[in-house]
Amino acid sequence: MSTLEYTISLLETMPEEKLKEIQNYIQYIIFRDDVAMPFKPLSEEEISKQLTESVKKSDLGATTPADVVSQKMREKYAI
C-alpha cells in the first residue's frame, strides 16, 4: 500500500470531528503569520543551491537508506 493509499484509507474511516480538526490544522498552517512559519520561502537560486549540495552529499554516500528511515518513522510515530 502506498503512502497516498494509506492516507486516503485513514481519512475515509476517520470520524467527522477528527476530519474537522485536521482541516482546521491545515488551514492554520497555510494562513498563519510568516513570523510563525518554520520554513521561509526560498528563491529559485536558493533551491538550486540546496539541491546541488544534496546531490553532492548523496554522491559521497552521506545518506540514510529508505528502509532505515521508514523503520525510525514507524517507531517514532507508531505507524
C-alpha positions as CSV (number, residue, x, y, z in Angstrom):
1,M,0.0,0.0,0.0
2,S,1.4,3.4,-1.0
3,T,1.5,6.4,1.4
4,L,-1.2,8.0,-0.5
5,E,-3.5,5.0,-0.4
6,Y,-2.8,4.6,3.3
7,T,-3.6,8.3,3.9
8,I,-6.8,8.0,2.0
9,S,-7.9,4.9,3.8
10,L,-7.3,6.7,7.1
11,L,-9.3,9.7,6.1
12,E,-12.2,7.5,4.8
13,T,-12.5,5.8,8.2
14,M,-11.9,8.8,10.4
15,P,-14.8,10.3,12.4
16,E,-16.2,13.7,11.1
17,E,-14.9,15.6,14.2
18,K,-11.4,14.4,13.6
19,L,-11.6,15.4,9.9
20,K,-12.6,18.9,11.0
21,E,-9.6,19.0,13.4
22,I,-7.3,18.1,10.5
23,Q,-8.9,20.7,8.2
24,N,-8.5,23.4,10.9
25,Y,-4.9,22.5,11.5
26,I,-4.1,22.6,7.8
27,Q,-5.8,26.0,7.5
28,Y,-3.8,27.2,10.5
29,I,-0.5,26.1,8.8
30,I,-1.4,27.7,5.5
31,F,-2.7,31.0,6.8
32,R,-0.6,31.8,9.9
33,D,1.8,34.7,10.0
34,D,5.2,34.5,8.3
35,V,6.9,35.0,11.6
36,A,5.5,31.7,12.9
37,M,6.4,29.8,9.7
38,P,9.0,27.1,10.4
39,F,10.4,27.4,6.8
40,K,11.0,30.6,4.8
41,P,10.1,30.7,1.2
42,L,13.2,30.1,-1.0
43,S,14.2,31.7,-4.2
44,E,14.9,29.6,-7.3
45,E,18.6,30.2,-6.7
46,E,18.5,29.0,-3.0
47,I,16.5,25.9,-4.0
48,S,19.1,25.1,-6.7
49,K,21.9,25.6,-4.3
50,Q,20.3,23.3,-1.7
51,L,19.6,20.6,-4.3
52,T,23.2,20.8,-5.6
53,E,24.5,20.3,-2.1
54,S,22.1,17.4,-1.6
55,V,23.3,15.7,-4.7
56,K,26.9,16.1,-3.7
57,K,26.2,14.5,-0.3
58,S,24.3,11.7,-1.9
59,D,27.2,11.1,-4.3
60,L,29.5,10.9,-1.3
61,G,27.3,8.3,0.3
62,A,26.1,10.6,3.1
63,T,22.6,9.2,3.0
64,T,20.3,7.1,5.1
65,P,18.7,4.1,3.4
66,A,14.9,4.4,3.0
67,D,14.2,1.3,5.0
68,V,16.1,2.7,8.0
69,V,14.2,6.0,7.7
70,S,10.9,4.1,7.4
71,Q,11.7,2.0,10.5
72,K,12.5,5.0,12.5
73,M,9.3,6.7,11.4
74,R,7.3,3.6,12.4
75,E,8.9,3.5,15.8
76,K,8.6,7.2,16.5
77,Y,5.0,7.6,15.3
78,A,3.7,4.1,15.9
79,I,2.7,3.7,12.3
